[in-house]
């Protein structure tokens, strides 16, 4: 893929994410794509990927991913950004806390034939749980 094609793919990803359209997001991944995430582990295939996005959108209806940097090196792409949202839908079957979370995030992808074929999401899941009040942190 050319640099322009990768930028276009991630622009469409950002638009679908902004619209909270899990199906449109999943369509940007290959049929056999694997997504690794601190929330829920490893998922494979568009249906599973759409489910993961839908779960996050349900838990955080105001969820936003602000892209700060997009690094492209051949078929590898790194997206650096910040995930923000308010837990008003409940996460992992827990009651909603109504508390906001602001989580720095790095997404490492491999792309081919116009689609994402592998994605690894890196973020502080425990820190997010502390922010929304699921876990208590001990003062240092």
N, CA, C and O of each residue as an XYZ file, in Angstrom:
560
protein
N       0.845     -1.185      0.000
C       0.000      0.000      0.000
C       0.890      1.248      0.000
O       1.947      1.277      0.630
N       0.441      2.258     -0.711
C       1.175      3.516     -0.711
C       0.880      4.270      0.588
O      -0.077      3.962      1.299
N       1.706      5.243      0.874
C       1.495      6.085      2.064
C       0.115      6.746      2.000
O      -0.592      6.806      3.006
N      -0.263      7.236      0.832
C      -1.556      7.906      0.666
C      -2.709      6.937      0.942
O      -3.708      7.321      1.549
N      -2.576      5.693      0.502
C      -3.610      4.689      0.750
C      -3.736      4.382      2.245
O      -4.841      4.198      2.755
N      -2.606      4.329      2.936
C      -2.627      4.078      4.388
C      -3.279      5.257      5.110
O      -4.104      5.062      6.003
N      -2.912      6.466      4.727
C      -3.511      7.653      5.347
C      -5.021      7.658      5.106
O      -5.792      7.976      6.012
N      -5.445      7.310      3.897
C      -6.871      7.244      3.583
C      -7.578      6.183      4.428
O      -8.668      6.428      4.946
N      -6.968      5.014      4.568
C      -7.545      3.945      5.386
C      -7.754      4.417      6.827
O      -8.809      4.180      7.415
N      -6.752      5.082      7.387
C      -6.877      5.533      8.777
C      -7.789      6.747      8.913
O      -8.337      6.983      9.990
N      -7.960      7.506      7.864
C      -8.964      8.587      7.878
C     -10.369      7.995      7.909
O     -11.235      8.477      8.639
N     -10.595      6.937      7.107
C     -11.897      6.262      7.134
C     -12.129      5.607      8.494
O     -13.252      5.592      8.998
N     -11.069      5.070      9.083
C     -11.166      4.464     10.415
C     -11.577      5.523     11.440
O     -12.444      5.281     12.280
N     -10.952      6.689     11.364
C     -11.277      7.770     12.305
C     -12.724      8.235     12.127
O     -13.418      8.497     13.110
N     -13.177      8.336     10.883
C     -14.563      8.766     10.623
C     -15.553      7.747     11.172
O     -16.534      8.124     11.813
N     -15.310      6.465     10.929
C     -16.211      5.420     11.430
C     -16.188      5.378     12.945
O     -17.222      5.167     13.579
N     -15.011      5.579     13.533
C     -14.917      5.603     14.991
C     -15.685      6.802     15.537
O     -16.404      6.678     16.529
N     -15.539      7.948     14.902
C     -16.267      9.141     15.332
C     -17.775      8.973     15.241
O     -18.521      9.548     16.034
N     -18.224      8.177     14.263
C     -19.657      7.890     14.102
C     -20.124      6.739     14.986
O     -21.313      6.424     15.026
N     -19.185      6.112     15.697
C     -19.481      4.926     16.520
C     -20.126      3.828     15.676
O     -21.078      3.178     16.109
N     -19.606      3.634     14.486
C     -20.141      2.652     13.541
C     -19.246      1.414     13.552
O     -18.282      1.327     12.791
N     -19.572      0.462     14.417
C     -18.757     -0.742     14.590
C     -18.664     -1.553     13.307
O     -17.612     -2.122     13.014
N     -19.741     -1.617     12.539
C     -19.728     -2.395     11.289
C     -18.826     -1.737     10.247
O     -18.081     -2.424      9.548
N     -18.891     -0.415     10.141
C     -18.016      0.289      9.198
C     -16.558      0.112      9.604
O     -15.691     -0.070      8.750
N     -16.287      0.166     10.899
C     -14.926     -0.072     11.379
C     -14.462     -1.474     11.027
O     -13.357     -1.650     10.514
N     -15.286     -2.467     11.295
C     -14.914     -3.854     11.027
C     -14.649     -4.087      9.543
O     -13.841     -4.945      9.186
N     -15.321     -3.335      8.679
C     -15.126     -3.516      7.235
C     -13.734     -3.071      6.783
O     -13.325     -3.373      5.662
N     -13.010     -2.364      7.636
C     -11.657     -1.907      7.312
C     -10.591     -2.938      7.680
O      -9.398     -2.714      7.478
N     -11.041     -4.064      8.220
C     -10.149     -5.147      8.633
C     -10.341     -6.329      7.691
O     -11.437     -6.540      7.172
N      -9.279     -7.100      7.469
C      -9.397     -8.295      6.634
C     -10.267     -9.326      7.341
O     -10.444     -9.279      8.559
N     -10.808    -10.258      6.560
C     -11.649    -11.319      7.131
C     -10.929    -12.104      8.215
O     -11.551    -12.543      9.183
N      -9.631    -12.282      8.061
C      -8.847    -13.090      9.009
C      -8.048    -12.230      9.982
O      -7.161    -12.737     10.669
N      -8.348    -10.944     10.047
C      -7.595    -10.042     10.910
C      -7.612    -10.506     12.364
O      -8.600    -11.054     12.851
N      -6.500    -10.272     13.034
C      -6.385    -10.551     14.460
C      -6.178     -9.221     15.174
O      -5.324     -8.423     14.785
N      -6.973     -8.987     16.230
C      -6.833     -7.802     17.072
C      -6.503     -8.261     18.485
O      -7.214     -9.077     19.071
N      -5.411     -7.723     19.024
C      -5.013     -8.006     20.398
C      -5.283     -6.752     21.233
O      -4.876     -5.650     20.865
N      -5.979     -6.935     22.367
C      -6.375     -5.790     23.174
C      -6.379     -6.159     24.650
O      -6.747     -7.279     25.003
N      -5.969     -5.222     25.528
C      -6.056     -5.491     26.960
C      -7.482     -5.811     27.415
O      -7.670     -6.565     28.370
N      -8.485     -5.243     26.740
C      -9.888     -5.536     27.059
C     -10.340     -6.695     26.180
O     -10.582     -6.518     24.986
N     -10.450     -7.854     26.759
C     -10.986     -8.990     26.025
C      -9.980     -9.880     25.339
O     -10.369    -10.925     24.817
N      -8.707     -9.527     25.308
C      -7.702    -10.411     24.744
C      -7.620    -10.349     23.235
O      -7.650     -9.271     22.641
N      -7.513    -11.532     22.611
C      -7.314    -11.636     21.176
C      -8.623    -11.989     20.477
O      -9.352    -12.884     20.904
N      -8.906    -11.264     19.391
C     -10.126    -11.480     18.613
C      -9.738    -11.650     17.158
O      -8.814    -10.995     16.675
N     -10.443    -12.528     16.458
C     -10.150    -12.747     15.056
C     -11.425    -12.681     14.231
O     -12.455    -13.242     14.603
N     -11.335    -11.987     13.108
C     -12.450    -11.886     12.179
C     -13.278    -10.627     12.392
O     -13.310    -10.049     13.478
N     -13.940    -10.229     11.327
C     -14.711     -8.980     11.357
C     -15.835     -8.978     12.384
O     -16.056     -7.962     13.042
N     -16.551    -10.094     12.538
C     -17.658    -10.123     13.504
C     -17.151     -9.882     14.918
O     -17.751     -9.113     15.670
N     -16.056    -10.532     15.285
C     -15.492    -10.367     16.628
C     -14.984     -8.944     16.824
O     -15.143     -8.364     17.899
N     -14.376     -8.389     15.789
C     -13.848     -7.021     15.873
C     -14.997     -6.021     16.016
O     -14.905     -5.085     16.811
N     -16.064     -6.209     15.263
C     -17.237     -5.334     15.384
C     -17.818     -5.423     16.793
O     -18.233     -4.412     17.361
N     -17.847     -6.624     17.353
C     -18.367     -6.814     18.716
C     -17.535     -6.039     19.738
O     -18.089     -5.404     20.635
N     -16.210     -6.090     19.606
C     -15.337     -5.373     20.545
C     -15.579     -3.870     20.453
O     -15.713     -3.195     21.473
N     -15.634     -3.349     19.230
C     -15.923     -1.913     19.074
C     -17.288     -1.579     19.667
O     -17.425     -0.587     20.383
N     -18.296     -2.396     19.378
C     -19.642     -2.155     19.900
C     -19.685     -2.150     21.417
O     -20.389     -1.342     22.022
N     -18.929     -3.055     22.035
C     -18.862     -3.116     23.499
C     -18.312     -1.812     24.070
O     -18.838     -1.280     25.046
N     -17.257     -1.311     23.456
C     -16.668     -0.044     23.920
C     -17.638      1.114     23.693
O     -17.797      1.964     24.569
N     -18.293      1.158     22.521
C     -19.229      2.246     22.240
C     -20.428      2.206     23.176
O     -20.949      3.255     23.552
N     -20.875      1.011     23.558
C     -21.983      0.890     24.508
C     -21.581      1.374     25.903
O     -22.355      2.052     26.578
N     -20.385      1.026     26.321
C     -19.921      1.411     27.656
C     -19.612      2.904     27.733
O     -19.873      3.554     28.745
N     -19.046      3.438     26.638
C     -18.632      4.849     26.606
C     -19.297      5.518     25.401
O     -18.661      5.675     24.359
N     -20.569      5.914     25.527
C     -21.284      6.484     24.374
C     -20.650      7.748     23.799
O     -20.912      8.106     22.651
N     -19.818      8.428     24.593
C     -19.149      9.631     24.099
C     -17.682      9.360     23.758
O     -16.877     10.289     23.699
N     -17.339      8.108     23.536
C     -15.964      7.695     23.287
C     -15.356      8.436     22.098
O     -15.981      8.575     21.047
N     -14.132      8.905     22.287
C     -13.381      9.574     21.222
C     -11.947      9.081     21.255
O     -11.373      8.886     22.326
N     -11.371      8.880     20.074
C      -9.945      8.611     19.956
C      -9.346      9.772     19.196
O      -9.621      9.961     18.011
N      -8.527     10.548     19.881
C      -7.868     11.685     19.265
C      -6.509     11.220     18.766
O      -5.659     10.804     19.553
N      -6.310     11.292     17.462
C      -5.035     10.879     16.880
C      -4.021     11.996     17.041
O      -4.269     13.136     16.649
N      -2.880     11.661     17.621
C      -1.821     12.636     17.805
C      -0.703     12.447     16.793
O      -0.010     13.397     16.428
N      -0.535     11.204     16.343
C       0.532     10.921     15.402
C       0.208      9.633     14.644
O      -0.346      8.694     15.214
N       0.553      9.597     13.373
C       0.408      8.400     12.551
C       1.773      8.148     11.910
O       2.248      8.939     11.096
N       2.381      7.050     12.286
C       3.714      6.706     11.799
C       3.566      5.546     10.821
O       3.013      4.503     11.169
N       4.053      5.726      9.614
C       3.904      4.718      8.568
C       5.292      4.284      8.111
O       6.122      5.107      7.724
N       5.526      2.984      8.164
C       6.788      2.412      7.700
C       6.470      1.148      6.906
O       6.340      0.063      7.472
N       6.348      1.302      5.598
C       5.990      0.165      4.761
C       4.590     -0.316      5.094
O       3.630      0.449      5.011
N       4.470     -1.605      5.478
C       3.156     -2.158      5.817
C       2.851     -2.097      7.307
O       1.873     -2.682      7.771
N       3.693     -1.388      8.054
C       3.460     -1.210      9.495
C       3.019      0.222      9.774
O       3.578      1.179      9.239
N       2.005      0.344     10.624
C       1.452      1.648     10.974
C       1.314      1.722     12.486
O       0.829      0.785     13.121
N       1.742      2.836     13.055
C       1.572      3.067     14.483
C       0.748      4.334     14.642
O       1.103      5.399     14.136
N      -0.355      4.191     15.356
C      -1.228      5.330     15.637
C      -1.091      5.647     17.119
O      -1.339      4.795     17.971
N      -0.700      6.867     17.415
C      -0.573      7.323     18.797
C      -1.722      8.280     19.059
O      -1.976      9.189     18.268
N      -2.416      8.074     20.167
C      -3.547      8.936     20.451
C      -4.005      8.851     21.884
O      -3.358      8.233     22.730
N      -5.117      9.473     22.139
C      -5.713      9.478     23.473
C      -7.172      9.072     23.349
O      -7.925      9.630     22.551
N      -7.548      8.107     24.142
C      -8.916      7.612     24.208
C      -9.599      8.327     25.366
O      -9.061      8.375     26.472
N     -10.774      8.879     25.119
C     -11.507      9.545     26.195
C     -12.980      9.202     26.103
O     -13.520      8.988     25.017
N     -13.616      9.153     27.258
C     -15.040      8.874     27.292
C     -15.530      8.759     28.725
O     -14.740      8.743     29.669
N     -16.837      8.681     28.870
C     -17.472      8.597     30.179
C     -18.204      7.267     30.285
O     -18.964      6.894     29.392
N     -17.969      6.554     31.383
C     -18.588      5.244     31.601
C     -20.051      5.429     32.000
O     -20.401      5.399     33.180
N     -20.896      5.620     30.985
C     -22.330      5.769     31.263
C     -23.123      4.553     30.804
O     -24.331      4.473     31.028
N     -22.436      3.595     30.152
C     -23.120      2.406     29.661
C     -22.746      1.145     30.411
O     -23.384      0.108     30.231
N     -21.728      1.214     31.247
C     -21.278      0.043     31.988
C     -20.298     -0.777     31.168
O     -20.537     -1.058     29.994
N     -19.219     -1.149     31.781
C     -18.161     -1.894     31.113
C     -18.105     -3.306     31.666
O     -18.143     -3.498     32.881
N     -18.017     -4.296     30.787
C     -17.867     -5.702     31.173
C     -18.975     -6.164     32.122
O     -18.720     -6.924     33.057
N     -20.197     -5.704     31.880
C     -21.323     -6.138     32.685
C     -21.468     -5.439     34.022
O     -22.362     -5.771     34.801
N     -20.604     -4.480     34.298
C     -20.682     -3.745     35.569
C     -21.604     -2.535     35.416
O     -21.836     -2.042     34.312
N     -22.111     -2.081     36.533
C     -22.963     -0.897     36.514
C     -22.140      0.315     36.069
O     -20.963      0.425     36.412
N     -22.755      1.219     35.310
C     -22.043      2.422     34.888
C     -21.643      3.271     36.090
O     -22.403      3.403     37.049
N     -20.450      3.840     36.028
C     -19.982      4.673     37.139
C     -20.258      6.149     36.892
O     -20.282      6.942     37.833
N     -20.467      6.527     35.625
C     -20.655      7.937     35.301
C     -19.364      8.725     35.336
O     -19.380      9.951     35.226
N     -18.237      8.029     35.490
C     -16.942      8.712     35.603
C     -16.205      8.705     34.271
O     -16.320      7.763     33.487
N     -15.445      9.771     34.028
C     -14.692      9.857     32.768
C     -13.359      9.107     32.859
O     -12.840      8.839     33.942
N     -12.836      8.786     31.690
C     -11.498      8.196     31.589
C     -10.757      8.882     30.448
O     -11.343      9.211     29.417
N      -9.480      9.087     30.647
C      -8.588      9.651     29.640
C      -7.378      8.733     29.588
O      -6.604      8.664     30.542
N      -7.214      8.027     28.472
C      -6.231      6.957     28.404
C      -5.335      7.126     27.176
O      -5.816      7.037     26.046
N      -4.036      7.370     27.387
C      -3.115      7.366     26.246
C      -3.112      5.967     25.617
O      -3.209      4.962     26.321
N      -3.001      5.916     24.289
C      -3.110      4.639     23.586
C      -2.179      4.615     22.385
O      -1.971      5.627     21.716
N      -1.626      3.441     22.129
C      -0.830      3.207     20.932
C      -1.443      2.003     20.223
O      -1.715      0.977     20.848
N      -1.658      2.135     18.921
C      -2.206      1.047     18.123
C      -1.172      0.705     17.050
O      -0.811      1.546     16.227
N      -0.707     -0.534     17.076
C       0.302     -1.000     16.127
C      -0.399     -1.917     15.133
O      -1.007     -2.912     15.528
N      -0.317     -1.589     13.844
C      -1.035     -2.341     12.816
C      -0.099     -2.793     11.700
O       0.966     -2.225     11.459
N      -0.554     -3.834     11.047
C       0.032     -4.251      9.775
C      -1.098     -4.189      8.765
O      -2.211     -4.636      9.039
N      -0.809     -3.632      7.594
C      -1.821     -3.442      6.564
C      -1.416     -4.159      5.274
O      -0.232     -4.335      4.988
N      -2.418     -4.565      4.512
C      -2.189     -5.183      3.202
C      -3.471     -5.099      2.395
O      -4.566     -5.214      2.944
N      -3.336     -4.899      1.101
C      -4.477     -4.901      0.182
C      -5.600     -3.967      0.629
O      -6.778     -4.281      0.461
N      -5.233     -2.825      1.196
C      -6.223     -1.823      1.571
C      -6.927     -2.059      2.892
O      -7.870     -1.344      3.228
N      -6.471     -3.074      3.660
C      -7.134     -3.413      4.926
C      -6.124     -3.599      6.057
O      -4.934     -3.811      5.821
N      -6.617     -3.515      7.275
C      -5.807     -3.835      8.443
C      -5.827     -5.352      8.605
O      -6.898     -5.956      8.650
N      -4.650     -5.970      8.692
C      -4.581     -7.431      8.809
C      -4.159     -7.884     10.201
O      -4.347     -9.047     10.559
N      -3.596     -6.982     10.982
C      -3.258     -7.286     12.379
C      -3.220     -5.977     13.148
O      -2.741     -4.960     12.647
N      -3.734     -6.018     14.379
C      -3.737     -4.810     15.211
C      -3.450     -5.184     16.652
O      -4.030     -6.121     17.199
N      -2.553     -4.441     17.247
C      -2.252     -4.616     18.673
C      -2.486     -3.277     19.360
O      -1.849     -2.274     19.037
N      -3.412     -3.282     20.315
C      -3.753     -2.065     21.059
C      -2.988     -2.077     22.378
O      -3.011     -3.063     23.114
N      -2.323     -0.986     22.660
C      -1.529     -0.886     23.880
C      -2.035      0.313     24.676
O      -1.945      1.457     24.231
N      -2.566      0.028     25.854
C      -3.017      1.091     26.742
C      -3.082      0.547     28.166
O      -3.044     -0.664     28.387
N      -3.181      1.456     29.115
C      -3.198      1.092     30.528
C      -4.635      0.760     30.941
O      -5.383      1.624     31.397
N      -4.997     -0.507     30.769
C      -6.350     -0.957     31.098
C      -6.628     -0.805     32.594
O      -7.720     -0.390     32.982
N      -5.646     -1.137     33.431
C      -5.823     -1.006     34.882
C      -6.048      0.454     35.255
O      -6.904      0.760     36.085
N      -5.281      1.357     34.644
C      -5.459      2.785     34.904
C      -6.839      3.270     34.506
O      -7.430      4.107     35.188
N      -7.357      2.740     33.393
C      -8.705      3.102     32.971
C      -9.731      2.636     34.007
O     -10.662      3.370     34.337
N      -9.556      1.407     34.520
C     -10.477      0.887     35.532
C     -10.424      1.714     36.816
O     -11.446      1.893     37.479
N      -9.255      2.214     37.168
C      -9.136      3.090     38.340
C      -9.890      4.387     38.076
O     -10.630      4.859     38.940
N      -9.710      4.967     36.893
C     -10.364      6.235     36.574
C     -11.886      6.139     36.621
O     -12.553      7.077     37.058
N     -12.441      5.009     36.172
C     -13.910      4.895     36.163
C     -14.439      4.332     37.485
O     -15.644      4.129     37.639
N     -13.532      4.080     38.440
C     -13.957      3.694     39.784
C     -14.175      2.209     39.996
O     -14.704      1.814     41.034
N     -13.784      1.373     39.043
C     -13.938     -0.078     39.214
C     -12.894     -0.614     40.187
O     -13.181     -1.492     41.001
N     -11.678     -0.076     40.095
C     -10.580     -0.453     40.993
C     -10.189      0.754     41.833
O     -10.328      1.899     41.403
N      -9.709      0.486     43.016
C      -9.222      1.553     43.882
C      -7.697      1.535     43.850
O      -7.081      0.472     43.909
N      -7.101      2.703     43.757
C      -5.653      2.830     43.756
C      -5.202      3.276     45.137
O      -5.834      4.117     45.776
N      -4.115      2.705     45.576
C      -3.523      3.080     46.858
C      -2.609      4.275     46.629
O      -1.766      4.234     45.733
N      -2.752      5.332     47.412
C      -1.869      6.494     47.223
C      -0.412      6.088     47.416
O      -0.089      5.260     48.268
N       0.454      6.683     46.614
C       1.893      6.363     46.682
C       2.539      6.979     47.895
O       3.740      6.812     48.107
